[in-house]
Amino acid sequence: MVKDIIFCLQEAALNLILKKYSTPREPAECFINPPCGCANPGKEMKCEDCPYLEGCLSNFKVSQPRHLKNCR
């Protein structure tokens, strides 16, 4: 029982460590070798239904253009 708990904690720690390095830091990194097989994301219609791209890009905040930042 204790060995199982230790094993689960080790696996959770390993997943957490690996996740930090595998998460894209820039939106452009989402387009590099997506698992859905899109060769040209943004140019092919089949890429529109790729859940990986949608999920990856939704992790980034959309910033306002500079000319609209001071408008309220």
Backbone as CSV, one residue per row, in Angstrom:
resi,resn,N_x,N_y,N_z,CA_x,CA_y,CA_z,C_x,C_y,C_z
1,MET,0.818,-1.184,0.000,0.000,0.000,0.000,0.872,1.261,0.000
2,VAL,1.853,1.316,0.866,2.732,2.473,0.947,3.547,2.607,-0.343
3,LYS,3.973,1.467,-0.887,4.734,1.503,-2.139,3.887,2.072,-3.274
4,ASP,2.597,1.743,-3.289,1.700,2.261,-4.315,1.551,3.774,-4.206
5,ILE,1.437,4.261,-2.993,1.291,5.708,-2.782,2.556,6.431,-3.201
6,ILE,3.711,5.888,-2.839,4.988,6.493,-3.221,5.127,6.493,-4.739
7,PHE,4.748,5.404,-5.388,4.817,5.324,-6.838,3.915,6.381,-7.484
8,CYS,2.708,6.530,-6.966,1.778,7.520,-7.513,2.322,8.937,-7.344
9,LEU,2.913,9.231,-6.199,3.498,10.548,-5.974,4.677,10.810,-6.913
10,GLN,5.489,9.788,-7.154,6.609,9.938,-8.074,6.106,10.213,-9.493
11,GLU,5.086,9.485,-9.912,4.520,9.685,-11.248,3.909,11.077,-11.388
12,ALA,3.215,11.529,-10.359,2.607,12.860,-10.398,3.683,13.939,-10.476
13,ALA,4.752,13.792,-9.715,5.851,14.760,-9.749,6.526,14.765,-11.115
14,LEU,6.726,13.600,-11.680,7.352,13.508,-12.995,6.480,14.161,-14.065
15,ASN,5.179,13.912,-14.006,4.265,14.539,-14.963,4.264,16.052,-14.826
16,LEU,4.318,16.548,-13.611,4.339,17.985,-13.381,5.613,18.607,-13.939
17,ILE,6.742,17.959,-13.716,8.019,18.473,-14.215,8.034,18.467,-15.739
18,LEU,7.608,17.385,-16.348,7.623,17.294,-17.804,6.616,18.241,-18.443
19,LYS,5.514,18.502,-17.783,4.501,19.394,-18.331,5.030,20.816,-18.445
20,LYS,5.837,21.238,-17.490,6.384,22.593,-17.524,7.234,22.799,-18.776
21,TYR,7.954,21.788,-19.189,8.842,21.942,-20.327,8.139,21.681,-21.661
22,SER,7.006,20.997,-21.643,6.333,20.694,-22.885,5.258,21.713,-23.244
23,THR,4.911,22.607,-22.321,3.893,23.608,-22.587,4.484,24.718,-23.452
24,PRO,3.835,25.029,-24.561,4.347,26.116,-25.420,4.362,27.448,-24.674
25,ARG,5.401,28.211,-24.906,5.535,29.511,-24.253,5.110,30.650,-25.169
26,GLU,5.050,30.392,-26.454,4.648,31.374,-27.457,3.518,30.781,-28.295
27,PRO,2.560,31.592,-28.745,1.485,31.062,-29.589,1.998,30.394,-30.863
28,ALA,3.102,30.873,-31.405,3.650,30.296,-32.635,4.095,28.845,-32.430
29,GLU,4.436,28.474,-31.200,4.862,27.104,-30.921,3.709,26.111,-31.046
30,CYS,2.471,26.587,-30.976,1.309,25.711,-31.133,1.228,25.153,-32.553
31,PHE,1.791,25.873,-33.521,1.697,25.473,-34.925,2.793,24.517,-35.360
32,ILE,3.760,24.249,-34.497,4.875,23.365,-34.845,4.466,21.925,-34.580
33,ASN,4.368,21.135,-35.625,4.009,19.713,-35.565,2.788,19.419,-34.693
34,PRO,1.635,19.997,-35.007,0.451,19.671,-34.204,0.059,18.210,-34.396
35,PRO,-0.428,17.548,-33.355,-0.741,16.121,-33.443,-1.918,15.795,-34.363
36,CYS,-2.674,16.805,-34.785,-3.816,16.533,-35.661,-3.400,16.423,-37.127
37,GLY,-2.124,16.613,-37.436,-1.624,16.396,-38.788,-1.780,17.570,-39.730
38,CYS,-1.996,18.751,-39.222,-2.138,19.930,-40.083,-0.763,20.407,-40.521
39,ALA,-0.533,20.388,-41.831,0.754,20.845,-42.348,0.808,22.371,-42.417
40,ASN,-0.321,23.008,-42.710,-0.379,24.460,-42.835,-1.534,25.031,-42.010
41,PRO,-1.388,25.098,-40.690,-2.472,25.650,-39.869,-2.792,27.081,-40.282
42,GLY,-4.062,27.390,-40.359,-4.502,28.713,-40.774,-4.740,28.820,-42.269
43,LYS,-4.264,27.837,-43.025,-4.423,27.857,-44.479,-5.263,26.688,-44.979
44,GLU,-5.398,25.647,-44.184,-6.179,24.481,-44.584,-7.437,24.396,-43.727
45,MET,-8.552,24.053,-44.372,-9.827,23.970,-43.657,-9.839,22.844,-42.620
46,LYS,-9.111,21.745,-42.886,-9.131,20.634,-41.931,-8.497,21.021,-40.598
47,CYS,-7.683,22.055,-40.605,-7.041,22.504,-39.374,-7.997,23.275,-38.473
48,GLU,-9.117,23.730,-39.016,-10.085,24.478,-38.234,-10.715,23.621,-37.137
49,ASP,-10.769,22.316,-37.349,-11.397,21.416,-36.382,-10.389,20.691,-35.493
50,CYS,-9.181,21.208,-35.391,-8.134,20.570,-34.603,-8.276,20.986,-33.131
51,PRO,-8.692,20.073,-32.250,-8.870,20.442,-30.837,-7.557,20.822,-30.157
52,TYR,-6.436,20.263,-30.630,-5.143,20.615,-30.039,-4.840,22.093,-30.260
53,LEU,-5.008,22.563,-31.492,-4.711,23.964,-31.788,-5.628,24.897,-31.012
54,GLU,-6.888,24.547,-30.939,-7.834,25.380,-30.202,-7.458,25.451,-28.726
55,GLY,-7.127,24.318,-28.143,-6.744,24.291,-26.739,-5.430,24.996,-26.473
56,CYS,-4.474,24.783,-27.349,-3.155,25.392,-27.170,-3.237,26.910,-27.275
57,LEU,-3.933,27.395,-28.289,-4.015,28.836,-28.494,-4.887,29.520,-27.445
58,SER,-5.820,28.792,-26.853,-6.676,29.405,-25.836,-5.940,29.634,-24.524
59,ASN,-4.749,29.080,-24.377,-3.959,29.295,-23.167,-3.290,30.660,-23.132
60,PHE,-3.292,31.364,-24.259,-2.607,32.655,-24.338,-3.631,33.783,-24.289
61,LYS,-3.286,34.837,-23.579,-4.160,35.996,-23.488,-4.054,36.791,-24.778
62,VAL,-5.170,37.333,-25.185,-5.190,38.192,-26.365,-4.970,39.612,-25.883
63,SER,-3.925,40.234,-26.388,-3.652,41.607,-25.980,-4.283,42.562,-26.991
64,GLN,-4.645,43.723,-26.492,-5.228,44.727,-27.361,-4.139,45.354,-28.216
65,PRO,-4.490,45.767,-29.429,-3.522,46.504,-30.243,-3.129,47.800,-29.531
66,ARG,-1.938,48.279,-29.800,-1.421,49.461,-29.110,-2.342,50.669,-29.253
67,HIS,-2.898,50.856,-30.438,-3.710,52.042,-30.653,-5.034,51.997,-29.901
68,LEU,-5.403,50.840,-29.330,-6.644,50.722,-28.570,-6.425,50.598,-27.067
69,LYS,-5.182,50.529,-26.613,-4.930,50.313,-25.189,-5.406,51.472,-24.323
70,ASN,-5.290,52.695,-24.812,-5.668,53.847,-24.001,-7.111,54.275,-24.213
71,CYS,-7.823,53.640,-25.098,-9.225,53.974,-25.363,-10.134,53.279,-24.366
72,ARG,-11.039,54.034,-23.789,-12.000,53.425,-22.864,-13.312,54.133,-22.949
